[in-house]
Amino acid sequence: MKHKFGVKIMPREVILDTQGRAVEQTLKLNHLDVEMCRVGKYVELEIEGTADDARLKAEMIAKKVLHNPLIETYEVKGL
């Protein structure tokens, strides 16, 4: 059986998010004031196997391949 997962990858709070800052400045220049803007990545995975095995595999992929633990956090959710 196939299982789908979404992986949200965001910069850590203590890391300067230059992409987020650029979007924030562009919004402000267009009179669309926001308090803060952060830019991350979103990846969808489709994995074959049992629900538990697929979730473990998705977690392992996110942890070892998709994110940089020094500057990013990640969250895996079933879809």
C-alpha positions in Angstrom: 0.0 0.0 0.0 1.2 3.5 -0.8 1.3 6.2 1.8 1.8 10.0 1.3 3.7 12.3 3.6 4.4 16.0 3.5 7.7 17.3 4.9 7.8 21.0 5.9 11.4 22.3 6.2 12.0 25.7 7.8 15.0 27.7 8.8 15.8 27.5 12.6 14.5 30.6 14.5 18.1 31.7 15.3 19.2 31.6 11.7 18.9 34.7 9.5 16.4 33.9 6.8 17.6 36.2 4.0 14.9 34.8 1.6 12.2 35.5 4.1 13.6 39.0 4.7 13.6 39.7 1.0 9.9 38.7 0.7 9.1 40.7 3.8 10.7 43.9 2.3 8.9 43.4 -1.0 5.6 43.0 0.8 6.3 46.2 2.8 7.2 48.1 -0.4 3.8 47.1 -1.8 2.1 48.4 1.4 1.3 44.8 2.5 2.8 45.1 6.0 3.5 41.8 7.8 5.1 41.3 11.2 7.5 38.6 9.9 8.0 36.4 6.9 10.0 33.1 6.8 10.5 31.0 3.6 11.0 27.3 3.8 10.5 24.2 1.6 7.7 21.6 1.3 8.3 18.1 -0.1 5.7 15.4 -0.7 6.8 11.8 -0.5 4.9 8.7 -1.6 6.2 5.5 0.0 5.2 1.9 -0.4 4.8 -0.4 2.6 2.9 -0.6 5.9 1.8 2.6 7.5 4.4 2.3 10.3 7.2 1.4 8.0 6.4 4.1 5.5 6.3 6.7 8.3 9.7 5.6 9.7 11.1 5.8 6.2 9.7 9.3 5.6 11.2 10.4 9.0 14.6 8.9 8.0 14.5 10.6 4.6 13.6 14.0 6.2 16.3 13.6 8.9 19.1 12.4 6.8 18.5 13.9 3.3 16.0 16.7 3.1 17.1 19.0 5.9 20.3 20.5 7.2 20.2 20.0 11.0 22.5 22.9 11.6 20.2 25.5 10.1 16.8 23.9 9.5 14.0 22.0 11.3 11.6 19.6 9.8 8.1 18.2 10.4 6.6 15.1 8.8 2.8 14.8 8.4 0.7 12.1 6.8 -1.5 13.2 3.9 
